[in-house]
C-alpha cells in the first residue's frame, strides 16, 4: 500500500508521520517540498514514477484565509490547479487520492449540521478555491476520497491552540469571538482516520466530513485551552463584528459525520478529550 504524502512538511503531514511512527507503519513516503511540488507537473510525474503509489494523500494547500482575498491567483494555483495536477497523475498511475478539504466550502448561515451533499456556497476566496479543487478531483478521478475538516490544530506547525497558549502566557486579558460555531479537529485524529481508510480495504469513494465530535465557539475553545493547560488569563467573549477580518467566515460550520462513521465503522473522539491529549503532548515537548 505504498502511499505518497504531498504537503508532508505541513501540520497534517507531520501528524501523519507521528501516527505512522506510533503504528510502526512503513508504507508512507514523505517527499520534501521541492520533490513534491504540486505545481510542477513534470517533477511530480517523476515522483509518481519512482514511488509508484497505490494511494496519494494531498495535504498541500494555501490556507492563509485572509491573505487569499488579495493573493487570489496564488491561492487558486495551489488549491485548484495543484489538486487537478495530482488527480490527473493519480488517474495516469492508477492511484487512489485522499484529498483534504474544508468546512469553508459552506456559507454557514443556517444552524443545521452540514451533510456532504448540502449545497456548497463559499463566502471567501479560500473556500471558493478549495471547492474548485474538490470539483477538479471529482471530475478527473473516480477513485477519490475528499475529507472536509475544520479548525485543525496539533502540537505541530502554527494553529489556534499554540497561539492561545503563547498569548495566554504573555497577556492578562484576551477577547475571543463567541458567535462563530464549529468543531475543532485534532490533526492527529484526522491522520489516524486517513490511515484507517487506507487500511480498510474498502472502495467507498466520495466526499466525507471529519472533525472531532461536539460544537463550540472560538471563545469556548480558548477557555478550554486555558483551563486544561492551567493558564491564568481572563477571556472576554466578543461578536465577529468587533473583530473585522479581510475574509468572511462561516457562522455555523458543524459537520455531520455519520457518513464516515457508518462507511468505515469509525469512532470519532470528542473535541475536549483530544484537546487534553494535544496540550499534554505540547507540555511534554517543552
FIMARRO-243167 format. One line per field, with one value per atom (N, C-alpha, C): x, y, z negated. Coordinates in pm, whole numbers, always signed. Layout:
u c(X | ...)
v c(Y | ...)
w c(Z | ...)
END
This chain:
u c(+84 | +0 | +87 | +184 | +275 | +193 | +219 | +137 | +226 | +193 | +269 | +197 | +268 | +210 | +263 | +175 | +213 | +175 | +263 | +245 | +293 | +396 | +443 | +498 | +544 | +605 | +503 | +377 | +273 | +221 | +121 | +69 | +18 | -69 | -125 | -19 | +73 | +181 | +265 | +295 | +373 | +294 | +163 | +80 | +74 | +70 | +74 | +205 | +315 | +445 | +439 | +380 | +374 | +289 | +173 | +85 | +149 | +212 | +280 | +391 | +464 | +571 | +513 | +403 | +339 | +286 | +235 | +178 | +282 | +406 | +514 | +478 | +419 | +381 | +499 | +530 | +646 | +609 | +480 | +442 | +419 | +441 | +424 | +554 | +544 | +660 | +638 | +734 | +720 | +824 | +796 | +893 | +901 | +1014 | +1027 | +948 | +945 | +861 | +901 | +1030 | +1076 | +1036 | +1062 | +1031 | +881 | +807 | +662 | +585 | +645 | +580 | +460 | +340 | +218 | +191 | +271 | +256 | +355 | +449 | +549 | +508 | +431 | +373 | +481 | +584 | +691 | +764 | +797 | +866 | +778 | +650 | +556 | +539 | +541 | +528 | +649 | +766 | +887 | +874 | +819 | +800 | +702 | +592 | +494 | +557 | +637 | +702 | +800 | +866 | +965 | +897 | +794 | +729 | +627 | +560 | +453 | +348 | +286 | +193 | +60 | +6 | -132 | -229 | -178 | -256 | -173 | -241 | -177 | -262 | -196 | -266 | -223 | -318 | -284 | -315 | -209 | -221 | -179 | -130 | -80 | -196 | -187 | -293 | -244 | -307 | -291 | -398 | -358 | -455 | -460 | -389 | -392 | -523 | -627 | -763 | -776 | -719 | -732 | -643 | -520 | -429 | -483 | -561 | -616 | -705 | -766 | -853 | -772 | -643 | -556 | -460 | -438 | -347 | -428 | -531 | -626 | -558 | -469 | -405 | -321 | -241 | -156 | -240 | -345 | -435 | -501 | -547 | -614 | -516 | -393 | -291 | -272 | -260 | -234 | -359 | -469 | -588 | -670 | -669 | -743 | -650 | -552 | -464 | -380 | -330 | -250 | -329 | -453 | -541 | -567 | -588 | -612 | -490 | -371 | -247 | -234 | -261 | -250 | -352 | -476 | -582 | -548 | -493 | -456 | -350 | -250 | -142 | -189 | -279 | -336 | -411 | -482 | -554 | -456 | -349 | -249 | -178 | -150 | -75 | -165 | -296 | -396 | -383 | -372 | -363 | -493 | -526 | -641 | -597 | -674 | -639 | -724 | -657 | -725 | -691 | -790 | -770 | -836 | -761 | -813 | -878 | -1003 | -1074 | -1123 | -1222 | -1253 | -1402 | -1442 | -1578 | -1605 | -1500 | -1515 | -1577 | -1606 | -1679 | -1826 | -1868 | -2008 | -2024 | -2143 | -2174 | -2186 | -2246 | -2255 | -2350 | -2459 | -2553 | -2675 | -2687 | -2801 | -2751 | -2821 | -2780 | -2834 | -2768 | -2801 | -2672 | -2666 | -2548 | -2529 | -2407 | -2378 | -2349 | -2426 | -2406 | -2324 | -2266 | -2177 | -2246 | -2376 | -2446 | -2519 | -2499 | -2554 | -2488 | -2561 | -2507 | -2389 | -2276 | -2158 | -2169 | -2148 | -2160 | -2057 | -1930 | -1824 | -1840 | -1794 | -1802 | -1664 | -1561 | -1423 | -1350 | -1241 | -1162 | -1098 | -1056 | -1001 | -1104 | -1226 | -1332 | -1366 | -1369 | -1402 | -1296 | -1169 | -1062 | -1054 | -1087 | -1090 | -1205 | -1319 | -1431 | -1393 | -1325 | -1280 | -1184 | -1099 | -1010 | -1088 | -1192 | -1279 | -1339 | -1390 | -1455 | -1357 | -1232 | -1129 | -1101 | -1098 | -1073 | -1190 | -1312 | -1432 | -1445 | -1418 | -1436 | -1322 | -1207 | -1089 | -1071 | -1101 | -1060 | -1173 | -1227 | -1331 | -1281 | -1156 | -1102 | -1049 | -1144 | -1103 | -1182 | -1117 | -1182 | -1152 | -1255 | -1237 | -1282 | -1190 | -1222 | -1227 | -1347 | -1361 | -1341 | -1257 | -1231 | -1242 | -1222 | -1241 | -1154 | -1116 | -1047 | -931 | -843 | -736 | -628 | -585 | -479 | -398 | -280 | -197 | -76 | +16 | +140 | +240 | +203 | +291 | +243 | +337 | +307 | +230 | +181 | +107 | -42 | -108 | -252 | -309 | -440 | -510 | -465 | -449 | -411 | -275 | -179 | -44 | -42 | -123 | -132 | -192 | -299 | -364 | -269 | -196 | -102 | +6 | +52 | +154 | +98 | -20 | -81 | -122 | -169 | -211 | -96 | +24 | +143 | +194 | +154 | +205 | +110 | -21 | -120 | -208 | -272 | -364 | -508 | -536 | -674 | -676 | -774 | -789 | -936 | -963 | -1100 | -1110 | -1204 | -1215 | -1358 | -1370 | -1501 | -1588 | -1712 | -1803 | -1924 | -1936 | -2055 | -2023 | -1906 | -1876 | -1867 | -1949 | -1960 | -1910 | -1825 | -1772 | -1720 | -1641 | -1585 | -1433 | -1359 | -1213 | -1178 | -1064 | -1019 | -872 | -842 | -704 | -646 | -544 | -491 | -435 | -398 | -355 | -473 | -593 | -713 | -746 | -733 | -759 | -658 | -531 | -427 | -460 | -502 | -538 | -656 | -755 | -872 | -832 | -740 | -692 | -626 | -541 | -473 | -573 | -675 | -780 | -853 | -879 | -945 | -857 | -728 | -636 | -632 | -628 | -613 | -744 | -855 | -986 | -1006 | -936 | -954 | -1084 | -1156 | -1283 | -1258 | -1355 | -1351 | -1475 | -1505 | -1625 | -1590 | -1562 | -1513 | -1621 | -1573 | -1667 | -1620 | -1712 | -1685 | -1730 | -1644 | -1675 | -1641 | -1713 | -1683 | -1614 | -1507 | -1438 | -1390 | -1440 | -1389 | -1412 | -1360 | -1393 | -1540 | -1595 | -1735 | -1752 | -1872 | -1904 | -1908 | -1972 | -1984 | -1959 | -1864 | -1827 | -1793 | -1778 | -1731 | -1580 | -1517 | -1375 | -1350 | -1445 | -1436 | -1434 | -1526 | -1530 | -1399 | -1347 | -1223 | -1107 | -1099 | -991 | -1003 | -1125 | -1148 | -1099 | -1130 | -1090 | -938 | -874 | -728 | -663 | -713 | -655 | -688 | -807 | -848 | -761 | -745 | -670 | -521 | -468 | -324 | -290 | -393 | -368 | -317 | -353 | -311 | -408 | -357 | -441 | -452 | -565 | -588 | -740 | -781 | -923 | -961 | -1070 | -1114 | -1251 | -1260 | -1385 | -1448 | -1577 | -1644 | -1680 | -1653 | -1689 | -1757 | -1840 | -1902 | -1805 | -1832 | -1749 | -1734 | -1839 | -1837 | -1732 | -1691 | -1591 | -1447 | -1435 | -1302 | -1308 | -1318 | -1331 | -1206 | -1227 | -1116 | -1136 | -1029 | -1034 | -1132 | -1132 | -1221 | -1335 | -1451 | -1566 | -1551 | -1603 | -1601 | -1743 | -1763 | -1896 | -1933 | -2058 | -2105 | -2129 | -2175 | -2203 | -2155 | -2053 | -1997 | -1971 | -2069 | -2059 | -2104 | -2017 | -2043 | -2098 | -2191 | -2246 | -2144 | -2104 | -2000 | -2056 | -2189 | -2249 | -2205 | -2179 | -2141 | -2008 | -1906 | -1774 | -1776 | -1854 | -1864 | -1930 | -2033 | -2105 | -2023 | -1959 | -1885 | -1764 | -1697 | -1572 | -1575 | -1693 | -1703 | -1614 | -1607 | -1511 | -1570 | -1491 | -1529 | -1457 | -1532 | -1474 | -1462 | -1342 | -1324 | -1393 | -1432 | -1491 | -1381 | -1415 | -1314 | -1231 | -1295 | -1220 | -1119 | -1157 | -1066 | -942 | -961 | -847 | -763 | -828 | -754 | -664 | -713 | -632 | -506 | -520 | -405 | -305 | -355 | -267 | -189 | -259 | -192 | -89 | -122 | -25 | +100 | +77 | +190 | +277 | +212 | +285 | +365 | +308 | +379 | +499 | +487 | +598 | +711 | +673 | +772 | +853 | +800 | +867 | +1005)
v c(-120 | +0 | +125 | +130 | +245 | +372 | +467 | +589 | +712 | +802 | +926 | +1039 | +1109 | +1221 | +1352 | +1432 | +1561 | +1671 | +1770 | +1868 | +1809 | +1726 | +1648 | +1733 | +1854 | +1937 | +2020 | +2018 | +2094 | +2023 | +2083 | +2031 | +1887 | +1861 | +1728 | +1628 | +1671 | +1584 | +1538 | +1630 | +1595 | +1502 | +1521 | +1432 | +1291 | +1284 | +1153 | +1080 | +1155 | +1095 | +1042 | +1121 | +1083 | +957 | +952 | +835 | +713 | +732 | +621 | +563 | +652 | +607 | +528 | +580 | +514 | +375 | +364 | +237 | +147 | +193 | +119 | +93 | +196 | +188 | +233 | +157 | +189 | +218 | +218 | +232 | +378 | +475 | +616 | +675 | +754 | +823 | +973 | +1044 | +1186 | +1268 | +1303 | +1384 | +1526 | +1592 | +1731 | +1823 | +1951 | +2046 | +2058 | +2050 | +2062 | +1941 | +1823 | +1699 | +1678 | +1722 | +1703 | +1827 | +1915 | +2040 | +2011 | +2040 | +2002 | +2091 | +2197 | +2283 | +2249 | +2160 | +2116 | +1978 | +1978 | +1853 | +1753 | +1802 | +1713 | +1650 | +1732 | +1680 | +1585 | +1618 | +1534 | +1399 | +1402 | +1277 | +1187 | +1247 | +1169 | +1104 | +1180 | +1129 | +1011 | +1025 | +916 | +792 | +813 | +701 | +629 | +707 | +650 | +574 | +636 | +578 | +470 | +489 | +400 | +382 | +492 | +484 | +419 | +348 | +299 | +404 | +482 | +592 | +719 | +833 | +963 | +1045 | +1103 | +1191 | +1334 | +1418 | +1558 | +1647 | +1682 | +1774 | +1915 | +1931 | +2061 | +2156 | +2277 | +2376 | +2515 | +2614 | +2754 | +2779 | +2806 | +2815 | +2950 | +3050 | +3184 | +3253 | +3232 | +3269 | +3418 | +3506 | +3650 | +3694 | +3646 | +3682 | +3637 | +3528 | +3474 | +3574 | +3666 | +3767 | +3859 | +3874 | +3960 | +3880 | +3754 | +3668 | +3559 | +3603 | +3511 | +3415 | +3468 | +3385 | +3274 | +3311 | +3212 | +3108 | +3155 | +3066 | +2966 | +3014 | +2926 | +2827 | +2874 | +2785 | +2662 | +2688 | +2577 | +2493 | +2559 | +2486 | +2423 | +2485 | +2429 | +2356 | +2431 | +2370 | +2258 | +2279 | +2175 | +2047 | +2062 | +1945 | +1876 | +1955 | +1899 | +1822 | +1876 | +1808 | +1671 | +1668 | +1543 | +1442 | +1487 | +1397 | +1338 | +1421 | +1376 | +1267 | +1286 | +1187 | +1062 | +1078 | +960 | +873 | +939 | +865 | +791 | +861 | +801 | +682 | +695 | +590 | +495 | +509 | +421 | +420 | +539 | +556 | +616 | +584 | +643 | +770 | +877 | +1005 | +1031 | +1070 | +1121 | +1269 | +1353 | +1497 | +1567 | +1655 | +1724 | +1857 | +1875 | +1999 | +2059 | +2145 | +2232 | +2260 | +2293 | +2339 | +2475 | +2545 | +2678 | +2674 | +2555 | +2548 | +2582 | +2590 | +2622 | +2768 | +2820 | +2956 | +2965 | +2865 | +2859 | +2959 | +2988 | +3087 | +3025 | +2891 | +2821 | +2726 | +2724 | +2638 | +2498 | +2423 | +2283 | +2208 | +2081 | +2000 | +1990 | +2013 | +2014 | +1873 | +1831 | +1700 | +1713 | +1602 | +1603 | +1650 | +1623 | +1661 | +1795 | +1867 | +2002 | +2094 | +2194 | +2286 | +2365 | +2360 | +2436 | +2577 | +2676 | +2817 | +2898 | +2892 | +2959 | +3111 | +3171 | +3316 | +3380 | +3302 | +3355 | +3295 | +3360 | +3308 | +3175 | +3163 | +3035 | +2924 | +2947 | +2847 | +2817 | +2922 | +2904 | +2819 | +2850 | +2775 | +2631 | +2609 | +2471 | +2394 | +2460 | +2396 | +2366 | +2459 | +2435 | +2317 | +2302 | +2187 | +2057 | +2059 | +1941 | +1903 | +2002 | +1978 | +1921 | +1970 | +1918 | +1771 | +1735 | +1595 | +1507 | +1550 | +1471 | +1446 | +1550 | +1536 | +1461 | +1450 | +1387 | +1243 | +1211 | +1083 | +1017 | +905 | +835 | +782 | +737 | +674 | +782 | +849 | +958 | +957 | +1005 | +1041 | +1187 | +1267 | +1407 | +1418 | +1456 | +1470 | +1617 | +1665 | +1803 | +1804 | +1895 | +1904 | +2049 | +2074 | +2210 | +2236 | +2361 | +2410 | +2318 | +2291 | +2194 | +2248 | +2165 | +2203 | +2079 | +2099 | +1988 | +2047 | +1962 | +2008 | +2056 | +2044 | +2081 | +2208 | +2282 | +2399 | +2506 | +2608 | +2717 | +2687 | +2708 | +2684 | +2757 | +2753 | +2830 | +2792 | +2663 | +2617 | +2674 | +2664 | +2713 | +2866 | +2933 | +3079 | +3121 | +3054 | +3088 | +3064 | +2955 | +2926 | +3034 | +3080 | +3184 | +3317 | +3356 | +3482 | +3476 | +3360 | +3345 | +3361 | +3326 | +3339 | +3483 | +3562 | +3699 | +3806 | +3775 | +3878 | +3838 | +3937 | +3912 | +3898 | +3948 | +3950 | +3934 | +3856 | +3835 | +3845 | +3892 | +3896 | +3799 | +3705 | +3598 | +3591 | +3568 | +3563 | +3450 | +3484 | +3388 | +3352 | +3411 | +3383 | +3311 | +3248 | +3154 | +3016 | +2924 | +2792 | +2684 | +2597 | +2488 | +2375 | +2287 | +2172 | +2171 | +2184 | +2169 | +2028 | +2015 | +1884 | +1867 | +1769 | +1734 | +1663 | +1722 | +1669 | +1528 | +1489 | +1351 | +1256 | +1297 | +1214 | +1203 | +1315 | +1313 | +1223 | +1231 | +1146 | +999 | +967 | +828 | +782 | +870 | +836 | +810 | +890 | +872 | +734 | +699 | +569 | +455 | +476 | +375 | +351 | +457 | +444 | +362 | +395 | +323 | +175 | +145 | +7 | -70 | -1 | -67 | -164 | -138 | -221 | -192 | -91 | -53 | +38 | +41 | +134 | +222 | +276 | +358 | +504 | +532 | +663 | +771 | +896 | +1008 | +1114 | +1204 | +1314 | +1274 | +1302 | +1271 | +1390 | +1400 | +1502 | +1437 | +1503 | +1455 | +1571 | +1577 | +1667 | +1596 | +1649 | +1589 | +1615 | +1533 | +1549 | +1675 | +1733 | +1848 | +1977 | +2080 | +2210 | +2319 | +2408 | +2515 | +2641 | +2752 | +2877 | +2888 | +2984 | +3009 | +3051 | +3124 | +3164 | +3040 | +2946 | +2821 | +2745 | +2742 | +2671 | +2731 | +2864 | +2932 | +2906 | +2915 | +2889 | +2749 | +2651 | +2512 | +2497 | +2563 | +2558 | +2608 | +2720 | +2778 | +2694 | +2639 | +2555 | +2430 | +2362 | +2236 | +2259 | +2369 | +2396 | +2465 | +2509 | +2579 | +2721 | +2782 | +2919 | +3019 | +3114 | +3214 | +3338 | +3353 | +3468 | +3492 | +3617 | +3649 | +3649 | +3581 | +3572 | +3638 | +3735 | +3809 | +3764 | +3729 | +3695 | +3820 | +3819 | +3932 | +3881 | +3964 | +3925 | +3940 | +3872 | +3883 | +4028 | +4106 | +4247 | +4329 | +4282 | +4356 | +4322 | +4222 | +4181 | +4158 | +4266 | +4251 | +4191 | +4100 | +4035 | +4054 | +4037 | +4055 | +3956 | +3834 | +3731 | +3701 | +3672 | +3632 | +3485 | +3453 | +3316 | +3263 | +3132 | +3075 | +3097 | +3131 | +3150 | +3016 | +2917 | +2785 | +2681 | +2604 | +2506 | +2372 | +2329 | +2197 | +2091 | +1995 | +1897 | +1765 | +1707 | +1575 | +1469 | +1384 | +1283 | +1141 | +1129 | +996 | +912 | +976 | +901 | +829 | +900 | +837 | +734 | +759 | +664 | +534 | +548 | +432 | +354 | +426 | +361 | +282 | +333 | +271 | +223 | +221 | +178 | +259 | +387 | +475 | +540 | +543 | +617 | +752 | +859 | +994 | +1049 | +1086 | +1136 | +1270 | +1292 | +1419 | +1526 | +1649 | +1754 | +1778 | +1778 | +1812 | +1702 | +1576 | +1465 | +1475 | +1513 | +1526 | +1648 | +1756 | +1876 | +1845 | +1767 | +1726 | +1654 | +1564 | +1489 | +1583 | +1681 | +1774 | +1860 | +1914 | +2001 | +1922 | +1797 | +1711 | +1692 | +1667 | +1648 | +1775 | +1891 | +2017 | +2040 | +2001 | +2016 | +1924 | +1806 | +1710 | +1764 | +1835 | +1888 | +2004 | +2070 | +2188 | +2153)
w c(+0 | +0 | +0 | +89 | +94 | +105 | +16 | +8 | +10 | +101 | +118 | +46 | -41 | -116 | -60 | +0 | +55 | -46 | -60 | -167 | -299 | -290 | -405 | -519 | -488 | -592 | -670 | -626 | -693 | -818 | -881 | -1007 | -995 | -897 | -882 | -838 | -752 | -708 | -827 | -917 | -1036 | -1128 | -1134 | -1215 | -1155 | -1023 | -957 | -989 | -991 | -1029 | -1172 | -1262 | -1403 | -1422 | -1356 | -1370 | -1304 | -1190 | -1122 | -1209 | -1275 | -1366 | -1483 | -1539 | -1653 | -1615 | -1493 | -1448 | -1378 | -1371 | -1302 | -1155 | -1092 | -951 | -866 | -763 | -678 | -533 | -500 | -360 | -316 | -407 | -369 | -319 | -214 | -157 | -172 | -234 | -263 | -186 | -59 | +16 | -38 | -15 | -59 | +35 | +3 | +77 | +223 | +250 | +388 | +470 | +416 | +490 | +502 | +401 | +402 | +438 | +519 | +561 | +650 | +601 | +674 | +795 | +812 | +930 | +1040 | +1011 | +1108 | +1160 | +1269 | +1319 | +1362 | +1432 | +1478 | +1361 | +1263 | +1144 | +1065 | +1055 | +983 | +1053 | +1185 | +1261 | +1235 | +1227 | +1194 | +1057 | +962 | +827 | +827 | +899 | +909 | +971 | +1076 | +1145 | +1052 | +965 | +873 | +759 | +700 | +582 | +619 | +734 | +778 | +666 | +624 | +511 | +544 | +447 | +459 | +405 | +309 | +251 | +251 | +267 | +255 | +158 | +57 | -38 | -9 | +30 | +59 | -60 | -135 | -248 | -208 | -86 | -41 | -13 | -63 | -39 | -74 | -14 | -53 | -158 | -282 | -392 | -463 | -409 | -471 | -428 | -508 | -469 | -435 | -515 | -489 | -372 | -367 | -258 | -123 | -124 | +0 | +73 | -1 | +61 | +152 | +125 | +206 | +294 | +259 | +338 | +408 | +480 | +541 | +638 | +721 | +824 | +762 | +663 | +596 | +524 | +454 | +381 | +476 | +591 | +688 | +752 | +777 | +833 | +743 | +614 | +520 | +497 | +462 | +417 | +529 | +647 | +760 | +857 | +913 | +1013 | +955 | +833 | +768 | +750 | +703 | +684 | +818 | +923 | +1057 | +1108 | +1083 | +1125 | +1058 | +927 | +852 | +901 | +920 | +966 | +1103 | +1191 | +1326 | +1319 | +1233 | +1222 | +1148 | +1053 | +987 | +1087 | +1179 | +1282 | +1373 | +1413 | +1502 | +1437 | +1307 | +1237 | +1157 | +1176 | +1113 | +961 | +905 | +759 | +706 | +583 | +515 | +443 | +457 | +396 | +272 | +163 | +44 | +37 | +64 | +77 | -41 | -107 | -226 | -187 | -230 | -204 | -336 | -330 | -444 | -460 | -583 | -610 | -546 | -505 | -445 | -305 | -252 | -125 | -147 | -274 | -306 | -349 | -326 | -368 | -519 | -580 | -726 | -787 | -719 | -770 | -838 | -832 | -890 | -1000 | -1112 | -1224 | -1204 | -1117 | -1090 | -1062 | -1104 | -1074 | -924 | -879 | -736 | -686 | -585 | -525 | -396 | -355 | -238 | -110 | -97 | +26 | +13 | -96 | -107 | -5 | +40 | +140 | +83 | +152 | +111 | +167 | +80 | +121 | +42 | +85 | +8 | +4 | -106 | -121 | -130 | -97 | -95 | +24 | +66 | +178 | +140 | +16 | -30 | -11 | -61 | -48 | +97 | +180 | +322 | +393 | +370 | +438 | +388 | +260 | +210 | +274 | +295 | +364 | +509 | +574 | +712 | +718 | +614 | +606 | +592 | +508 | +494 | +630 | +700 | +830 | +931 | +927 | +1018 | +990 | +863 | +825 | +870 | +841 | +872 | +1022 | +1103 | +1248 | +1316 | +1249 | +1310 | +1269 | +1143 | +1086 | +1008 | +1056 | +980 | +846 | +840 | +718 | +623 | +556 | +466 | +336 | +231 | +105 | +82 | +63 | +24 | -120 | -208 | -350 | -387 | -418 | -466 | -617 | -664 | -806 | -851 | -983 | -1034 | -1156 | -1175 | -1295 | -1336 | -1241 | -1261 | -1355 | -1448 | -1541 | -1580 | -1635 | -1683 | -1754 | -1794 | -1854 | -1748 | -1621 | -1511 | -1441 | -1381 | -1297 | -1377 | -1306 | -1371 | -1371 | -1483 | -1491 | -1613 | -1627 | -1731 | -1872 | -1896 | -2031 | -2071 | -1981 | -2012 | -2025 | -1942 | -1951 | -2084 | -2126 | -2254 | -2371 | -2371 | -2479 | -2486 | -2369 | -2364 | -2418 | -2368 | -2411 | -2558 | -2602 | -2741 | -2838 | -2793 | -2877 | -2879 | -2778 | -2765 | -2817 | -2817 | -2848 | -2966 | -3025 | -3137 | -3090 | -2968 | -2920 | -2768 | -2718 | -2573 | -2536 | -2415 | -2363 | -2246 | -2254 | -2154 | -2100 | -1970 | -1903 | -1959 | -1990 | -2053 | -1968 | -1847 | -1765 | -1634 | -1627 | -1519 | -1582 | -1533 | -1595 | -1498 | -1550 | -1468 | -1555 | -1495 | -1566 | -1549 | -1659 | -1649 | -1603 | -1535 | -1490 | -1526 | -1608 | -1640 | -1518 | -1457 | -1331 | -1347 | -1467 | -1493 | -1470 | -1515 | -1493 | -1345 | -1273 | -1128 | -1058 | -1096 | -1036 | -1060 | -1181 | -1213 | -1129 | -1109 | -1027 | -883 | -830 | -692 | -677 | -771 | -765 | -783 | -865 | -880 | -749 | -673 | -543 | -448 | -444 | -356 | -393 | -523 | -568 | -571 | -546 | -550 | -434 | -322 | -204 | -129 | -175 | -111 | +10 | +100 | +213 | +211 | +94 | +79 | +105 | +233 | +273 | +254 | +245 | +235 | +137 | +104 | +11 | -130 | -228 | -368 | -456 | -568 | -669 | -787 | -835 | -955 | -1039 | -1161 | -1264 | -1396 | -1504 | -1633 | -1665 | -1757 | -1796 | -1881 | -1872 | -1954 | -1875 | -1932 | -1867 | -1970 | -1939 | -2033 | -1955 | -2028 | -1968 | -1988 | -1922 | -1943 | -2089 | -2146 | -2286 | -2377 | -2352 | -2430 | -2416 | -2293 | -2263 | -2342 | -2341 | -2414 | -2565 | -2617 | -2760 | -2798 | -2713 | -2740 | -2736 | -2640 | -2628 | -2756 | -2808 | -2928 | -3053 | -3055 | -3168 | -3176 | -3063 | -3060 | -3085 | -3034 | -3047 | -3179 | -3253 | -3379 | -3359 | -3245 | -3215 | -3277 | -3353 | -3418 | -3329 | -3263 | -3177 | -3168 | -3169 | -3156 | -3008 | -2973 | -2834 | -2820 | -2732 | -2708 | -2576 | -2576 | -2451 | -2372 | -2241 | -2155 | -2028 | -1963 | -1836 | -1721 | -1612 | -1491 | -1447 | -1463 | -1420 | -1493 | -1611 | -1690 | -1647 | -1560 | -1514 | -1362 | -1284 | -1139 | -1076 | -981 | -908 | -759 | -684 | -537 | -473 | -522 | -466 | -562 | -506 | -587 | -628 | -746 | -797 | -813 | -798 | -826 | -973 | -998 | -1136 | -1205 | -1126 | -1181 | -1081 | -1119 | -1024 | -1091 | -1170 | -1235 | -1135 | -1108 | -1004 | -1059 | -985 | -1017 | -976 | -1071 | -1044 | -1035 | -1027 | -1027 | -907 | -793 | -672 | -691 | -740 | -755 | -868 | -972 | -1083 | -1036 | -953 | -904 | -801 | -709 | -600 | -649 | -752 | -796 | -941 | -1003 | -1141 | -1233 | -1204 | -1269 | -1395 | -1502 | -1621 | -1620 | -1639 | -1633 | -1776 | -1818 | -1956 | -1980 | -2105 | -2146 | -2153 | -2116 | -2099 | -2225 | -2341 | -2463 | -2500 | -2481 | -2509 | -2421 | -2296 | -2204 | -2238 | -2283 | -2322 | -2443 | -2536 | -2652 | -2604 | -2508 | -2454 | -2389 | -2311 | -2242 | -2340 | -2439 | -2537 | -2618 | -2649 | -2718 | -2630 | -2500 | -2408 | -2400 | -2399 | -2395 | -2523 | -2637 | -2765 | -2773 | -2714 | -2710 | -2622 | -2513 | -2419 | -2477 | -2581 | -2638 | -2695)
END
